[in-house]
Amino acid sequence: MKTRQIVLDTETTGLDPDLGHRIIEIGCVELINRRRTDNTFQQYLNPERDVDEGAREVHGLDNDFLADKPRFPDIVDDFLNYVRNAELIIHNAAFDTAFINRELDALGRDLGVVEDYCAILDTLALARHTHPGQRNDLDALCKRYSVDNSQRTQHGALLDAEILADVYLAMTGGQTAFLLDGIASGEKGAAANTKSRVNTHKSLPVITPSAEELAAHASWIKRLDKEISAPCLWRRIEEQS
């Protein structure tokens, strides 16, 4: 059975949707059975308000660049159709979902919340469980799992989603083989920033786990289920296989 996951990131005009801040970029990467596809989603948005200076310094997106971009109501149906019935993988999910849900509510179309369309997996919560007491921001995780983030001189939603996809796969089992030889580009202001990766396939020996190792794995999965208050990905894959 096919498992579809969407790694998502957003950029915003500021830090608090309760203060009227808006989404200015959505970037998504699709994983099918833990492998990348070329079915990405990226959209810059006109927030119809000024971008805070502090936020602009982080992502480099200013009012002039965003002025001719579509508004959230123009792309909401495409976005919801893209993520529908998938599992969203987000780093610090509470931040992004709060902005998305505020945008949905402002439309007045009774579209509900993004959680009505897909499950949410927060990689920050997963990282804190896996590495308690350590830094677990995306840059720290890239260093810990040897994920190349050298092009991340500024934040960008699609680029950060691509990097988070690498981190998530490494953090949850080390499977980082992609179907693509290249990765789509994401603009930074008026410039394009292209990231490419090499997919190397090697024949590896299959090592059957011992009974003791299987028991330890089952115990770890049970603890992870309890931590995220839901069946974790491994359990769902095992049940579907």
PyMOL commands that set and color helices and strands:
alter all, ss='L'
color gray80, all
select helices_A, chain A and resi 17-19+53-59+63-66+72-83+93-106+114-116+123-130+138-144+157-171+211-228+233-240
alter helices_A, ss='H'
color red, helices_A
select strands_A, chain A and resi 4-12+23-32+35-36+41-44+87-90+119-122+186-188+191-193
alter strands_A, ss='S'
color yellow, strands_A
deselect
rebuild
show_as cartoon
